[in-house]
Amino acid sequence: MQIKKVLAVVMSLCMTAGVVSYGAPVITQSITAEAADTIEGSCYSFNEETGELTLKGEIDRRTIRNFSHKYYVTSIFAEEGTVFPENCYDMFSLYENCTTIDLSNVDTSNVTNMSSMFHWCKSLTTLDLSGFDTSNVTTMKEMFDGCYSLITLDLSAFDTSNVTTMYSMFYDCTGLTELDISSFDTSNVTEMGSMFKECNNLTSLDVSGFDTSNVTNMSYMFWNCSALTELDVSAFDTSNVIYTAFMFHGCSGLTALDLSSFNTSNVISMSEMFLSCSNLTTLDLSNFDTSNVINMACMFYKCSSLTTLDVSSFDTSKAFYMDYMFNDCNSLKSLDLSSFDTSKVTDFNNMFAGCTDLKAITLGENFKNIKESATLYNGEGWVNAKAPKTVISGDGEFAEIENSGKNTYKRLPIEEETKPTYPTNIKVEYSEKYHQVRFTWDKVEGADRYGIAVYLAGKWRVQTKNITDTTYTSPKNLTPGMTYKVAIVARVNGTWDTANAIKHAVTVTIK
């Protein structure tokens, strides 16, 4: 350190000049060593050898915040009687090499601002705040932002009853696997945006007791909390929330999400709200009020496990952006967009990109067209269900559909027409003891009866047509060695498909 060098030079000069006597060197050298190892300040002392910064007395925020040797601090300890100022904003910010902070002795009873207090303490593994009195604190914005080496954090004694903002409070706390904030009083909080953003190792998080009645911003709240397998937000009061954009972005571990209590009547942005929620299989948004939403871009992007999605009640009359809205929802079979009003939408780019399984889409009178830029896979073409013989989507890679009124469009080949209306996977078992045959087959979707026909004397003759199961056993004692051609017929929607049954008849020889 520079201080050591200066003192060493001074002592060297004194010795050269003969000033240092043999009666004093021990004391002089002892004082020099102590001065070289410790830096004293009005509210701190810093041991250069150990890297420990000791806080004492009335703390001046700027002094600690701007401490010129903060890079060398590895631990911080507060003595009894240490008092923190009302404003603690940014106080320990960028103490990048500090691994341990013990503030259990600090009096924080007058503190109102703890925002960014431990911002980017990236090496911090131990933090003792057990003595904190937070009853007067109003802001905890970015308090632990960037503390990504913390693996435990005990905030059980925190009184948050006066806190109004928790924005980015735990942002980038990637080392935390659990966080108990069940005692938090959030009744006055208005800002929860990015609160748990990038807490990607959290496996459990209990926010079921959160009072969110005054919250206006929940954007990015659980961004990339990818290790969470469940999240109970069913009691959230969202009546004052304006922003839910990116709220569950990257929550790829969630398989279910109950949003039935959400009041979204004031929300204006839902962009990327569920982006990369890749394990969600269902999502009930039937209660969502989207009448004020302007931005729906990427809303369901990469929700690749969703097989159904009901957005039939969405009011999109104020929406400007729908780009990438359903991009890579590659398990969706159908979409009902009949309530969509796209009169103000300026961006449809890649709205349906990657929806490779999408076979049916319903448009209402206010959804005038699907442009090529929406990248709806065309395949063999799309037809209007009212005129299923005519392709109306062009012959390009992506469909172009002009719509008038309410219509359902289906992509060829139409799924209902390709489903077999006759039994398949017919298997035969023989009984040599009783000289009879047993047939089994796969269930035909929509079939309510099955029949057996046998080709005898040049004609097909019906043996029975009242089978309700997918099995049939012939009468006993049929003639061994006799060969029969057998057709199994299914009745679907009141119609017997005998033609296909005969085409797929099986031949059996009695044993």
BADO-832426 format. One record per residue (C-alpha): residue number from 1; x, y, z; residue in one letter. Coordinates in Angstrom, 1 decimal. Layout:
<pts>
<NUM <X Y Z> "a">
...
</pts>
This chain:
<pts>
<1 <0.0 0.0 0.0> "m">
<2 <1.1 3.6 -0.6> "q">
<3 <0.9 4.5 3.1> "i">
<4 <3.4 1.7 3.9> "k">
<5 <5.8 2.9 1.3> "k">
<6 <5.7 6.5 2.6> "v">
<7 <6.3 5.4 6.2> "l">
<8 <9.1 3.1 5.2> "a">
<9 <10.9 5.9 3.3> "v">
<10 <10.5 8.3 6.3> "v">
<11 <12.0 5.8 8.7> "m">
<12 <14.8 5.1 6.3> "s">
<13 <15.7 8.8 6.1> "l">
<14 <15.6 9.1 9.9> "c">
<15 <18.0 6.2 10.4> "m">
<16 <20.3 7.5 7.7> "t">
<17 <20.5 10.9 9.5> "a">
<18 <21.3 9.2 12.7> "g">
<19 <18.1 10.3 14.4> "v">
<20 <17.0 6.9 15.4> "v">
<21 <18.7 5.9 18.7> "s">
<22 <19.1 2.5 20.0> "y">
<23 <16.8 3.3 22.9> "g">
<24 <13.8 4.1 20.8> "a">
<25 <13.6 1.8 17.7> "p">
<26 <11.3 -0.8 19.2> "v">
<27 <8.6 1.7 20.0> "i">
<28 <9.0 3.6 16.7> "t">
<29 <9.0 0.5 14.6> "q">
<30 <5.9 -0.9 16.4> "s">
<31 <4.0 2.3 15.8> "i">
<32 <5.0 2.3 12.1> "t">
<33 <3.8 -1.3 11.6> "a">
<34 <0.5 -0.6 13.3> "e">
<35 <0.0 2.5 11.2> "a">
<36 <0.9 0.6 8.0> "a">
<37 <-1.7 -2.2 8.8> "d">
<38 <-4.7 -0.1 9.8> "t">
<39 <-6.4 2.8 8.0> "i">
<40 <-8.5 4.8 10.4> "e">
<41 <-11.6 6.9 9.5> "g">
<42 <-14.2 8.8 11.3> "s">
<43 <-16.6 5.9 11.3> "c">
<44 <-14.4 2.9 10.4> "y">
<45 <-11.1 1.2 10.6> "s">
<46 <-9.7 -1.0 7.9> "f">
<47 <-7.1 -3.7 8.5> "n">
<48 <-5.1 -4.0 5.4> "e">
<49 <-3.6 -7.4 6.3> "e">
<50 <-6.9 -9.2 7.1> "t">
<51 <-9.1 -7.2 4.7> "g">
<52 <-11.6 -6.5 7.5> "e">
<53 <-13.5 -3.2 7.5> "l">
<54 <-14.9 -2.4 11.0> "t">
<55 <-17.8 0.0 11.3> "l">
<56 <-18.3 2.1 14.4> "k">
<57 <-20.3 5.0 15.8> "g">
<58 <-22.4 7.2 13.5> "e">
<59 <-22.0 6.0 10.0> "i">
<60 <-21.6 8.5 7.1> "d">
<61 <-23.0 6.9 4.0> "r">
<62 <-20.8 8.6 1.5> "r">
<63 <-17.7 7.7 3.4> "t">
<64 <-18.4 4.0 3.3> "i">
<65 <-19.8 4.2 -0.2> "r">
<66 <-16.7 6.0 -1.6> "n">
<67 <-14.1 4.2 0.5> "f">
<68 <-11.1 4.1 -1.7> "s">
<69 <-9.9 0.7 -0.6> "h">
<70 <-13.2 -1.1 -1.0> "k">
<71 <-11.7 -3.4 -3.6> "y">
<72 <-9.5 -4.9 -0.9> "y">
<73 <-12.3 -5.4 1.7> "v">
<74 <-13.1 -9.1 2.2> "t">
<75 <-15.2 -8.8 5.4> "s">
<76 <-17.3 -6.1 7.1> "i">
<77 <-18.1 -6.1 10.8> "f">
<78 <-20.1 -3.5 12.8> "a">
<79 <-19.3 -2.8 16.5> "e">
<80 <-21.9 -2.4 19.2> "e">
<81 <-23.2 1.1 19.1> "g">
<82 <-23.0 1.5 15.3> "t">
<83 <-25.8 3.6 13.9> "v">
<84 <-26.8 3.8 10.3> "f">
<85 <-28.0 7.0 8.7> "p">
<86 <-31.6 7.6 7.4> "e">
<87 <-30.4 7.2 3.8> "n">
<88 <-28.4 4.0 3.2> "c">
<89 <-28.7 4.1 -0.5> "y">
<90 <-25.9 2.3 -2.3> "d">
<91 <-23.8 2.2 0.9> "m">
<92 <-22.1 -1.2 0.3> "f">
<93 <-22.5 -1.1 -3.5> "s">
<94 <-19.6 -2.6 -5.4> "l">
<95 <-17.8 -4.2 -2.5> "y">
<96 <-17.0 -6.9 -5.1> "e">
<97 <-14.6 -9.0 -3.1> "n">
<98 <-16.3 -8.9 0.3> "c">
<99 <-17.5 -12.4 1.3> "t">
<100 <-18.8 -11.8 4.8> "t">
<101 <-20.9 -8.9 6.2> "i">
<102 <-22.1 -8.9 9.8> "d">
<103 <-24.4 -6.0 10.6> "l">
<104 <-26.2 -7.7 13.5> "s">
<105 <-25.1 -5.0 16.0> "n">
<106 <-26.3 -2.0 13.8> "v">
<107 <-29.0 0.3 14.9> "d">
<108 <-31.2 0.9 11.7> "t">
<109 <-34.3 2.2 13.5> "s">
<110 <-34.1 5.6 11.6> "n">
<111 <-33.3 4.2 8.2> "v">
<112 <-35.9 4.9 5.5> "t">
<113 <-33.9 4.1 2.4> "n">
<114 <-32.1 0.7 1.8> "m">
<115 <-32.2 0.7 -2.0> "s">
<116 <-29.2 -0.7 -3.7> "s">
<117 <-27.6 -1.2 -0.2> "m">
<118 <-25.7 -4.4 -1.2> "f">
<119 <-25.8 -3.8 -5.0> "h">
<120 <-23.3 -6.0 -6.8> "w">
<121 <-21.7 -7.5 -3.7> "c">
<122 <-21.0 -10.4 -6.1> "k">
<123 <-18.7 -12.4 -3.8> "s">
<124 <-20.9 -12.2 -0.7> "l">
<125 <-21.7 -15.6 0.7> "t">
<126 <-22.7 -14.6 4.3> "t">
<127 <-24.9 -11.7 5.3> "l">
<128 <-26.1 -11.3 8.9> "d">
<129 <-29.0 -8.7 9.1> "l">
<130 <-30.6 -10.4 12.1> "s">
<131 <-30.5 -7.1 14.2> "g">
<132 <-32.1 -4.9 11.5> "f">
<133 <-35.0 -2.7 12.4> "d">
<134 <-36.7 -2.0 9.1> "t">
<135 <-39.9 -0.6 10.5> "s">
<136 <-39.4 2.8 9.0> "n">
<137 <-37.9 1.7 5.7> "v">
<138 <-39.9 2.8 2.6> "t">
<139 <-37.7 1.5 -0.2> "t">
<140 <-35.8 -1.7 -0.7> "m">
<141 <-35.3 -1.3 -4.4> "k">
<142 <-32.4 -3.4 -5.7> "e">
<143 <-31.3 -4.0 -2.2> "m">
<144 <-29.6 -7.4 -3.0> "f">
<145 <-29.3 -6.9 -6.7> "d">
<146 <-26.3 -8.8 -8.0> "g">
<147 <-25.5 -10.8 -4.8> "c">
<148 <-25.2 -13.9 -6.9> "y">
<149 <-23.0 -15.8 -4.5> "s">
<150 <-25.4 -15.7 -1.6> "l">
<151 <-26.8 -19.2 -0.9> "i">
<152 <-28.8 -18.3 2.2> "t">
<153 <-30.6 -15.1 3.3> "l">
<154 <-32.5 -14.8 6.6> "d">
<155 <-35.0 -11.9 6.4> "l">
<156 <-37.4 -13.4 8.9> "s">
<157 <-37.1 -10.4 11.2> "a">
<158 <-37.8 -7.8 8.5> "f">
<159 <-40.7 -5.5 9.1> "d">
<160 <-41.8 -4.3 5.6> "t">
<161 <-45.0 -2.7 6.6> "s">
<162 <-44.0 0.7 5.3> "n">
<163 <-42.1 -0.4 2.2> "v">
<164 <-43.5 0.9 -1.1> "t">
<165 <-41.0 -0.4 -3.6> "t">
<166 <-39.4 -3.8 -3.8> "m">
<167 <-38.3 -3.4 -7.5> "y">
<168 <-35.4 -5.7 -8.4> "s">
<169 <-35.0 -6.5 -4.7> "m">
<170 <-33.5 -10.0 -5.3> "f">
<171 <-32.5 -9.5 -9.0> "y">
<172 <-29.6 -11.8 -9.9> "d">
<173 <-29.5 -13.7 -6.6> "c">
<174 <-28.7 -16.8 -8.6> "t">
<175 <-27.1 -18.7 -5.7> "g">
<176 <-30.3 -18.8 -3.6> "l">
<177 <-32.2 -22.1 -3.7> "t">
<178 <-34.8 -21.0 -1.2> "e">
<179 <-36.0 -17.7 0.2> "l">
<180 <-38.4 -17.4 3.1> "d">
<181 <-40.4 -14.1 2.7> "i">
<182 <-43.7 -15.5 3.9> "s">
<183 <-43.7 -12.9 6.8> "s">
<184 <-43.4 -9.9 4.4> "f">
<185 <-46.1 -7.3 4.8> "d">
<186 <-46.5 -6.0 1.3> "t">
<187 <-49.7 -4.0 1.9> "s">
<188 <-48.1 -0.7 0.9> "n">
<189 <-45.9 -2.0 -1.9> "v">
<190 <-46.7 -0.5 -5.3> "t">
<191 <-43.6 -1.7 -7.2> "e">
<192 <-42.7 -5.4 -7.6> "m">
<193 <-41.2 -5.3 -11.0> "g">
<194 <-38.1 -7.6 -11.5> "s">
<195 <-38.4 -8.6 -7.8> "m">
<196 <-37.1 -12.2 -8.3> "f">
<197 <-35.7 -11.7 -11.8> "k">
<198 <-32.9 -14.2 -12.7> "e">
<199 <-33.3 -16.2 -9.4> "c">
<200 <-32.9 -19.2 -11.5> "n">
<201 <-31.9 -21.6 -8.7> "n">
<202 <-34.9 -21.0 -6.5> "l">
<203 <-36.8 -24.3 -6.1> "t">
<204 <-39.5 -22.9 -3.8> "s">
<205 <-41.0 -19.5 -3.2> "l">
<206 <-44.0 -18.8 -1.0> "d">
<207 <-45.7 -15.6 -2.1> "v">
<208 <-49.2 -16.9 -1.3> "s">
<209 <-49.6 -14.4 1.5> "g">
<210 <-48.6 -11.3 -0.5> "f">
<211 <-51.0 -8.4 -0.3> "d">
<212 <-50.7 -6.9 -3.8> "t">
<213 <-53.7 -4.7 -3.7> "s">
<214 <-51.6 -1.5 -4.3> "n">
<215 <-49.1 -3.0 -6.8> "v">
<216 <-49.0 -1.3 -10.2> "t">
<217 <-46.0 -3.1 -11.7> "n">
<218 <-45.4 -6.8 -11.9> "m">
<219 <-43.3 -6.8 -15.0> "s">
<220 <-40.3 -9.2 -15.0> "y">
<221 <-41.4 -10.3 -11.5> "m">
<222 <-40.5 -14.0 -11.9> "f">
<223 <-38.3 -13.6 -15.0> "w">
<224 <-36.2 -16.8 -15.5> "n">
<225 <-37.2 -18.5 -12.2> "c">
<226 <-36.6 -21.6 -14.2> "s">
<227 <-36.2 -24.0 -11.2> "a">
<228 <-39.6 -23.3 -9.7> "l">
<229 <-42.0 -26.2 -10.3> "t">
<230 <-44.9 -24.5 -8.6> "e">
<231 <-45.9 -21.0 -7.8> "l">
<232 <-49.1 -20.0 -6.0> "d">
<233 <-50.3 -16.6 -7.1> "v">
<234 <-53.9 -17.5 -6.8> "s">
<235 <-54.6 -14.9 -4.1> "a">
<236 <-52.9 -12.0 -6.0> "f">
<237 <-55.0 -8.9 -6.2> "d">
<238 <-54.0 -7.3 -9.5> "t">
<239 <-56.8 -4.8 -9.8> "s">
<240 <-54.3 -1.9 -9.9> "n">
<241 <-51.6 -3.6 -12.0> "v">
<242 <-50.7 -1.8 -15.2> "i">
<243 <-47.7 -3.9 -16.3> "y">
<244 <-47.4 -7.7 -16.4> "t">
<245 <-45.0 -7.9 -19.3> "a">
<246 <-42.3 -10.6 -18.9> "f">
<247 <-43.9 -11.6 -15.6> "m">
<248 <-43.4 -15.4 -15.9> "f">
<249 <-40.8 -15.2 -18.8> "h">
<250 <-38.6 -18.3 -18.6> "g">
<251 <-40.5 -20.1 -15.8> "c">
<252 <-39.8 -23.3 -17.7> "s">
<253 <-40.3 -25.6 -14.6> "g">
<254 <-43.9 -24.6 -14.1> "l">
<255 <-46.5 -27.2 -15.3> "t">
<256 <-49.5 -25.3 -14.0> "a">
<257 <-50.4 -21.7 -13.2> "l">
<258 <-53.6 -20.6 -11.5> "d">
<259 <-54.4 -17.0 -12.6> "l">
<260 <-58.2 -17.3 -12.1> "s">
<261 <-58.1 -14.5 -9.6> "s">
<262 <-56.3 -12.0 -11.8> "f">
<263 <-58.1 -8.8 -12.6> "n">
<264 <-56.3 -7.4 -15.6> "t">
<265 <-58.6 -4.6 -16.5> "s">
<266 <-55.9 -1.9 -16.1> "n">
<267 <-53.1 -3.8 -17.7> "v">
<268 <-51.6 -2.2 -20.8> "i">
<269 <-48.7 -4.5 -21.6> "s">
<270 <-48.6 -8.3 -21.6> "m">
<271 <-45.7 -8.7 -23.9> "s">
<272 <-43.6 -11.9 -23.3> "e">
<273 <-45.8 -12.6 -20.2> "m">
<274 <-45.5 -16.4 -20.6> "f">
<275 <-42.5 -16.6 -23.0> "l">
<276 <-40.6 -19.9 -22.6> "s">
<277 <-43.1 -21.3 -20.1> "c">
<278 <-42.3 -24.5 -22.0> "s">
<279 <-43.8 -27.0 -19.6> "n">
<280 <-47.2 -25.4 -19.1> "l">
<281 <-49.7 -27.8 -20.6> "t">
<282 <-52.8 -25.7 -19.9> "t">
<283 <-53.4 -22.1 -19.1> "l">
<284 <-56.8 -20.8 -18.2> "d">
<285 <-57.1 -17.1 -19.2> "l">
<286 <-60.9 -17.1 -19.6> "s">
<287 <-61.3 -14.4 -17.0> "n">
<288 <-58.6 -12.0 -18.5> "f">
<289 <-59.8 -8.5 -19.3> "d">
<290 <-57.5 -7.3 -22.1> "t">
<291 <-59.6 -4.3 -23.1> "s">
<292 <-56.7 -1.9 -22.3> "n">
<293 <-53.8 -4.0 -23.5> "v">
<294 <-51.6 -2.3 -26.1> "i">
<295 <-48.8 -4.9 -26.4> "n">
<296 <-49.3 -8.6 -26.8> "m">
<297 <-46.0 -9.3 -28.6> "a">
<298 <-44.4 -12.7 -27.8> "c">
<299 <-47.1 -13.3 -25.2> "m">
<300 <-47.1 -17.1 -25.5> "f">
<301 <-43.8 -17.5 -27.4> "y">
<302 <-42.2 -20.9 -26.9> "k">
<303 <-45.1 -22.3 -24.8> "c">
<304 <-44.3 -25.5 -26.6> "s">
<305 <-46.4 -27.9 -24.3> "s">
<306 <-49.7 -26.0 -24.5> "l">
<307 <-52.2 -28.2 -26.3> "t">
<308 <-55.1 -25.9 -25.7> "t">
<309 <-55.4 -22.2 -25.2> "l">
<310 <-58.6 -20.3 -24.8> "d">
<311 <-58.3 -16.7 -25.9> "v">
<312 <-61.8 -16.6 -27.3> "s">
<313 <-62.8 -13.8 -25.0> "s">
<314 <-59.8 -11.5 -25.5> "f">
<315 <-60.7 -7.9 -26.3> "d">
<316 <-57.8 -6.7 -28.5> "t">
<317 <-59.4 -3.4 -29.7> "s">
<318 <-56.5 -1.4 -28.4> "k">
<319 <-53.7 -3.7 -29.3> "a">
<320 <-50.9 -2.5 -31.6> "f">
<321 <-48.5 -5.4 -31.3> "y">
<322 <-49.1 -9.1 -31.8> "m">
<323 <-45.7 -10.1 -33.3> "d">
<324 <-44.5 -13.5 -32.2> "y">
<325 <-47.6 -13.9 -30.1> "m">
<326 <-48.0 -17.6 -30.6> "f">
<327 <-44.5 -18.3 -32.0> "n">
<328 <-43.3 -21.9 -31.4> "d">
<329 <-46.6 -23.0 -29.7> "c">
<330 <-46.0 -26.2 -31.6> "n">
<331 <-48.4 -28.4 -29.7> "s">
<332 <-51.5 -26.2 -30.3> "l">
<333 <-54.0 -27.9 -32.5> "k">
<334 <-56.5 -25.0 -32.8> "s">
<335 <-57.0 -21.4 -32.0> "l">
<336 <-60.2 -19.4 -31.6> "d">
<337 <-59.5 -15.8 -32.3> "l">
<338 <-63.1 -14.9 -33.1> "s">
<339 <-63.1 -12.1 -30.5> "s">
<340 <-59.9 -10.5 -31.8> "f">
<341 <-60.2 -7.0 -33.2> "d">
<342 <-57.0 -6.3 -35.1> "t">
<343 <-58.0 -2.9 -36.6> "s">
<344 <-55.1 -1.1 -34.7> "k">
<345 <-52.5 -3.8 -34.9> "v">
<346 <-49.4 -2.6 -36.8> "t">
<347 <-47.1 -5.7 -36.3> "d">
<348 <-48.2 -9.3 -37.0> "f">
<349 <-44.7 -10.5 -37.8> "n">
<350 <-44.2 -14.2 -37.0> "n">
<351 <-47.4 -14.3 -35.0> "m">
<352 <-47.9 -18.0 -35.8> "f">
<353 <-44.3 -19.0 -36.6> "a">
<354 <-43.5 -22.5 -35.6> "g">
<355 <-47.1 -23.5 -34.9> "c">
<356 <-46.6 -26.7 -36.9> "t">
<357 <-49.5 -28.6 -35.4> "d">
<358 <-52.0 -25.8 -35.8> "l">
<359 <-54.8 -27.2 -38.0> "k">
<360 <-57.8 -25.0 -37.2> "a">
<361 <-58.1 -21.3 -36.7> "i">
<362 <-61.3 -19.3 -36.2> "t">
<363 <-61.4 -15.6 -37.1> "l">
<364 <-64.1 -13.0 -36.3> "g">
<365 <-65.4 -10.1 -38.4> "e">
<366 <-62.8 -7.8 -36.9> "n">
<367 <-59.8 -10.0 -37.9> "f">
<368 <-59.7 -9.1 -41.6> "k">
<369 <-56.7 -11.1 -42.8> "n">
<370 <-53.7 -13.2 -42.1> "i">
<371 <-50.7 -11.9 -44.0> "k">
<372 <-47.7 -13.8 -45.1> "e">
<373 <-45.6 -12.0 -42.5> "s">
<374 <-47.6 -13.8 -39.8> "a">
<375 <-45.8 -17.0 -41.0> "t">
<376 <-48.8 -19.3 -40.6> "l">
<377 <-47.6 -22.6 -42.0> "y">
<378 <-49.5 -23.3 -45.2> "n">
<379 <-48.7 -27.0 -45.9> "g">
<380 <-51.2 -28.3 -48.4> "e">
<381 <-53.3 -25.2 -48.0> "g">
<382 <-56.1 -23.8 -45.8> "w">
<383 <-59.8 -24.1 -46.6> "v">
<384 <-62.9 -22.4 -45.2> "n">
<385 <-64.9 -25.0 -43.2> "a">
<386 <-67.9 -23.7 -45.1> "k">
<387 <-66.3 -24.6 -48.4> "a">
<388 <-63.8 -27.4 -47.7> "p">
<389 <-63.0 -28.1 -51.3> "k">
<390 <-61.4 -24.8 -52.1> "t">
<391 <-58.0 -23.7 -50.9> "v">
<392 <-58.0 -20.0 -50.1> "i">
<393 <-54.5 -19.5 -48.6> "s">
<394 <-52.4 -19.3 -51.7> "g">
<395 <-49.6 -21.7 -52.7> "d">
<396 <-46.7 -20.1 -50.8> "g">
<397 <-44.9 -21.5 -47.8> "e">
<398 <-47.0 -19.3 -45.5> "f">
<399 <-50.7 -18.8 -45.6> "a">
<400 <-52.4 -15.6 -46.8> "e">
<401 <-56.1 -15.5 -45.8> "i">
<402 <-58.6 -12.8 -46.5> "e">
<403 <-61.5 -13.0 -44.0> "n">
<404 <-65.0 -11.6 -44.0> "s">
<405 <-67.3 -12.3 -41.1> "g">
<406 <-66.8 -15.2 -38.7> "k">
<407 <-65.1 -18.3 -40.2> "n">
<408 <-63.2 -21.3 -39.2> "t">
<409 <-60.3 -22.2 -41.4> "y">
<410 <-58.7 -25.7 -41.5> "k">
<411 <-55.4 -26.8 -42.9> "r">
<412 <-55.4 -29.7 -45.3> "l">
<413 <-55.6 -32.6 -44.9> "p">
<414 <-58.5 -32.0 -42.6> "i">
<415 <-58.0 -34.0 -39.5> "e">
<416 <-61.6 -35.3 -39.2> "e">
<417 <-61.4 -36.7 -42.7> "e">
<418 <-58.1 -38.4 -42.2> "t">
<419 <-59.2 -40.3 -39.0> "k">
<420 <-60.1 -43.9 -39.9> "p">
<421 <-63.8 -44.8 -39.7> "t">
<422 <-63.1 -48.5 -39.7> "y">
<423 <-61.2 -50.7 -37.2> "p">
<424 <-57.5 -51.0 -37.5> "t">
<425 <-54.8 -53.0 -35.8> "n">
<426 <-57.0 -56.2 -36.0> "i">
<427 <-55.5 -59.1 -34.1> "k">
<428 <-56.6 -62.7 -34.2> "v">
<429 <-56.3 -65.5 -31.6> "e">
<430 <-57.2 -69.1 -32.3> "y">
<431 <-58.5 -71.8 -30.0> "s">
<432 <-57.7 -75.4 -31.2> "e">
<433 <-59.6 -76.8 -28.2> "k">
<434 <-62.9 -75.1 -29.0> "y">
<435 <-62.3 -74.5 -32.8> "h">
<436 <-63.2 -70.8 -32.6> "q">
<437 <-61.6 -67.4 -33.3> "v">
<438 <-61.3 -64.3 -31.2> "r">
<439 <-60.8 -60.8 -32.8> "f">
<440 <-59.6 -57.6 -31.2> "t">
<441 <-59.1 -54.1 -32.7> "w">
<442 <-58.4 -50.5 -31.8> "d">
<443 <-61.2 -48.3 -30.9> "k">
<444 <-62.5 -46.1 -33.7> "v">
<445 <-63.1 -42.5 -32.6> "e">
<446 <-66.8 -41.6 -32.6> "g">
<447 <-67.9 -45.2 -33.1> "a">
<448 <-70.9 -46.4 -31.0> "d">
<449 <-71.3 -49.9 -32.6> "r">
<450 <-69.3 -52.5 -34.4> "y">
<451 <-70.4 -55.3 -36.7> "g">
<452 <-69.0 -58.5 -38.1> "i">
<453 <-69.5 -59.6 -41.7> "a">
<454 <-68.3 -62.8 -43.3> "v">
<455 <-67.8 -63.5 -47.0> "y">
<456 <-69.8 -66.7 -47.7> "l">
<457 <-70.9 -68.1 -51.1> "a">
<458 <-69.9 -65.0 -53.0> "g">
<459 <-71.6 -62.5 -50.7> "k">
<460 <-70.9 -60.6 -47.5> "w">
<461 <-73.2 -61.7 -44.8> "r">
<462 <-73.7 -59.8 -41.5> "v">
<463 <-73.2 -62.0 -38.5> "q">
<464 <-73.8 -59.3 -35.8> "t">
<465 <-74.0 -55.5 -35.6> "k">
<466 <-74.5 -54.9 -31.9> "n">
<467 <-71.0 -55.1 -30.5> "i">
<468 <-70.1 -52.2 -28.2> "t">
<469 <-66.6 -53.4 -27.2> "d">
<470 <-63.5 -53.8 -29.3> "t">
<471 <-63.5 -57.6 -29.2> "t">
<472 <-65.6 -60.4 -30.8> "y">
<473 <-65.4 -64.2 -30.3> "t">
<474 <-66.9 -66.6 -32.9> "s">
<475 <-69.2 -69.5 -32.1> "p">
<476 <-67.5 -72.7 -31.0> "k">
<477 <-67.0 -75.9 -33.0> "n">
<478 <-66.4 -74.3 -36.4> "l">
<479 <-65.0 -76.7 -39.0> "t">
<480 <-61.2 -77.0 -38.7> "p">
<481 <-59.4 -76.2 -41.9> "g">
<482 <-62.2 -73.9 -43.2> "m">
<483 <-61.0 -70.5 -44.3> "t">
<484 <-63.1 -67.3 -43.9> "y">
<485 <-62.8 -63.7 -44.9> "k">
<486 <-63.9 -61.5 -42.1> "v">
<487 <-64.7 -57.7 -42.1> "a">
<488 <-65.1 -55.7 -38.9> "i">
<489 <-67.3 -52.6 -39.5> "v">
<490 <-67.7 -49.5 -37.3> "a">
<491 <-70.7 -47.2 -37.1> "r">
<492 <-69.6 -43.6 -36.9> "v">
<493 <-72.1 -40.8 -36.7> "n">
<494 <-74.8 -43.2 -37.7> "g">
<495 <-73.0 -44.4 -40.8> "t">
<496 <-71.5 -47.9 -41.3> "w">
<497 <-68.3 -47.7 -43.3> "d">
<498 <-68.5 -51.1 -45.0> "t">
<499 <-66.4 -50.2 -48.0> "a">
<500 <-63.3 -49.5 -46.0> "n">
<501 <-64.0 -52.4 -43.6> "a">
<502 <-64.1 -54.8 -46.6> "i">
<503 <-60.9 -53.4 -48.0> "k">
<504 <-59.2 -54.2 -44.7> "h">
<505 <-60.8 -57.6 -44.1> "a">
<506 <-58.7 -60.3 -42.6> "v">
<507 <-58.5 -64.0 -43.6> "t">
<508 <-58.7 -66.7 -40.9> "v">
<509 <-58.4 -70.5 -41.0> "t">
<510 <-60.1 -72.5 -38.3> "i">
<511 <-57.8 -74.7 -36.2> "k">
</pts>
